[in-house]
């Protein structure tokens, strides 16, 4: 099972990586490429079923993707910018359940800064490993991500170190000249008690160009509007909605650990899990100090494709 999931993911990653070898490809090419993936998923795998999805956009809980399933996700963030132009950042995720204990994801990132330009900002390769098989009071998950991006990245998937609002004032033409290769580690703790989920993420990242370690955190709490499922299939049943709140921010770096010159946010979150397999998320976020963006509005849409790994395996076996 491990080798099959690993080989399948390598095939997917190589296909994507071949499309991204030239950094001068236009953003439109990447958007069309992502759209093609989504259309293919909907065309060839029209039926899906899933459990309830987490409402969090920044915080991770301990639930992984089901083995062999692929989840295609699109997220957007609108951010206000004091002293500069507001922006709209966006990313596409391909999340694959390689095994019962290993989920891996590929991200494609971009952003539009109003009255400036639209740019492709990079890619990320993420892995989450759950070392304990069964459900426990506290469930740890290990997280490792490689990021290859440029300085114009604004998706704010997490906040680390001394990331502050003023960092986003650099024009895209200048910011994109900075190339960043980074490793990010997270220690995820998550518990579910009487329908409530509580998640805590400890973040450590290392820019590979001889920069100091940076640290951050993300916290989340959520609960379905109803725990008992309705007797009939419906879209607007209370159990299809999950509400919660996230709080996240930076904790400085190796040489200046703490809250000084850092940014922090609080964001209510809500998820709507549709019986068709689609999930919608919405999260307005608010800065908690003068270093933070005053307002961030996030939203996303996703769909899970069951049996994707088996289908790809049969496809390649048929060609051999």
PELIN-V836185 format. One record per residue. N is the residue number from 1. RES is the residue in one small letter. NEAR is the number of other ideal C-beta (glycine too) atoms within 8 Angstrom. Layout:
N & RES & NEAR
N & RES & NEAR
//
This chain:
1 & x & 6
2 & x & 8
3 & x & 6
4 & x & 9
5 & x & 16
6 & x & 9
7 & x & 8
8 & x & 13
9 & x & 11
10 & x & 8
11 & x & 10
12 & x & 12
13 & x & 10
14 & x & 8
15 & x & 8
16 & x & 13
17 & x & 8
18 & x & 7
19 & x & 10
20 & x & 11
21 & x & 5
22 & x & 5
23 & x & 4
24 & x & 4
25 & x & 9
26 & x & 7
27 & x & 9
28 & x & 6
29 & x & 9
30 & x & 14
31 & x & 9
32 & x & 8
33 & x & 11
34 & x & 11
35 & x & 8
36 & x & 8
37 & x & 11
38 & x & 11
39 & x & 8
40 & x & 8
41 & x & 13
42 & x & 9
43 & x & 7
44 & x & 7
45 & x & 12
46 & x & 6
47 & x & 6
48 & x & 11
49 & x & 5
50 & x & 11
51 & x & 3
52 & x & 9
53 & x & 11
54 & x & 9
55 & x & 13
56 & x & 13
57 & x & 12
58 & x & 10
59 & x & 12
60 & x & 13
61 & x & 11
62 & x & 12
63 & x & 5
64 & x & 12
65 & x & 11
66 & x & 9
67 & x & 11
68 & x & 10
69 & x & 14
70 & x & 13
71 & x & 13
72 & x & 14
73 & x & 11
74 & x & 13
75 & x & 13
76 & x & 10
77 & x & 13
78 & x & 10
79 & x & 15
80 & x & 9
81 & x & 12
82 & x & 6
83 & x & 5
84 & x & 6
85 & x & 8
86 & x & 9
87 & x & 13
88 & x & 11
89 & x & 16
90 & x & 12
91 & x & 12
92 & x & 12
93 & x & 13
94 & x & 13
95 & x & 12
96 & x & 17
97 & x & 16
98 & x & 13
99 & x & 9
100 & x & 7
101 & x & 8
102 & x & 14
103 & x & 11
104 & x & 12
105 & x & 12
106 & x & 13
107 & x & 12
108 & x & 13
109 & x & 15
110 & x & 14
111 & x & 16
112 & x & 10
113 & x & 14
114 & x & 8
115 & x & 4
116 & x & 8
117 & x & 7
118 & x & 7
119 & x & 11
120 & x & 10
121 & x & 14
122 & x & 11
123 & x & 12
124 & x & 14
125 & x & 11
126 & x & 11
127 & x & 11
128 & x & 13
129 & x & 10
130 & x & 13
131 & x & 7
132 & x & 7
133 & x & 5
134 & x & 4
135 & x & 4
136 & x & 6
137 & x & 4
138 & x & 7
139 & x & 11
140 & x & 11
141 & x & 15
142 & x & 11
143 & x & 15
144 & x & 10
145 & x & 12
146 & x & 10
147 & x & 12
148 & x & 8
149 & x & 11
150 & x & 13
151 & x & 10
152 & x & 12
153 & x & 12
154 & x & 12
155 & x & 12
156 & x & 9
157 & x & 7
158 & x & 10
159 & x & 12
160 & x & 11
161 & x & 12
162 & x & 10
163 & x & 9
164 & x & 10
165 & x & 11
166 & x & 7
167 & x & 7
168 & x & 11
169 & x & 7
170 & x & 9
171 & x & 7
172 & x & 12
173 & x & 7
174 & x & 7
175 & x & 11
176 & x & 11
177 & x & 8
178 & x & 7
179 & x & 6
180 & x & 13
181 & x & 9
182 & x & 11
183 & x & 10
184 & x & 15
185 & x & 10
186 & x & 12
187 & x & 10
188 & x & 15
189 & x & 12
190 & x & 15
191 & x & 10
192 & x & 8
193 & x & 7
194 & x & 3
195 & x & 7
196 & x & 9
197 & x & 13
198 & x & 10
199 & x & 17
200 & x & 10
201 & x & 15
202 & x & 8
203 & x & 13
204 & x & 10
205 & x & 14
206 & x & 10
207 & x & 10
208 & x & 7
209 & x & 6
210 & x & 4
211 & x & 6
212 & x & 6
213 & x & 8
214 & x & 16
215 & x & 15
216 & x & 14
217 & x & 11
218 & x & 15
219 & x & 11
220 & x & 16
221 & x & 10
222 & x & 13
223 & x & 10
224 & x & 10
225 & x & 8
226 & x & 7
227 & x & 5
228 & x & 5
229 & x & 5
230 & x & 8
231 & x & 3
232 & x & 4
233 & x & 4
234 & x & 8
235 & x & 6
236 & x & 4
237 & x & 9
238 & x & 7
239 & x & 12
240 & x & 12
241 & x & 11
242 & x & 14
243 & x & 10
244 & x & 14
245 & x & 10
246 & x & 17
247 & x & 11
248 & x & 15
249 & x & 13
250 & x & 14
251 & x & 11
252 & x & 14
253 & x & 11
254 & x & 6
255 & x & 5
256 & x & 8
257 & x & 8
258 & x & 7
259 & x & 6
260 & x & 6
261 & x & 7
262 & x & 16
263 & x & 15
264 & x & 14
265 & x & 16
266 & x & 10
267 & x & 16
268 & x & 9
269 & x & 16
270 & x & 12
271 & x & 13
272 & x & 9
273 & x & 10
274 & x & 10
275 & x & 7
276 & x & 5
277 & x & 11
278 & x & 8
279 & x & 13
280 & x & 10
281 & x & 17
282 & x & 8
283 & x & 14
284 & x & 10
285 & x & 12
286 & x & 10
287 & x & 14
288 & x & 9
289 & x & 7
290 & x & 3
291 & x & 10
292 & x & 13
293 & x & 12
294 & x & 7
295 & x & 10
296 & x & 15
297 & x & 10
298 & x & 15
299 & x & 10
300 & x & 11
301 & x & 10
302 & x & 13
303 & x & 12
304 & x & 12
305 & x & 12
306 & x & 12
307 & x & 9
308 & x & 13
309 & x & 16
310 & x & 8
311 & x & 10
312 & x & 11
313 & x & 10
314 & x & 8
315 & x & 8
316 & x & 9
317 & x & 7
318 & x & 6
319 & x & 5
320 & x & 4
//
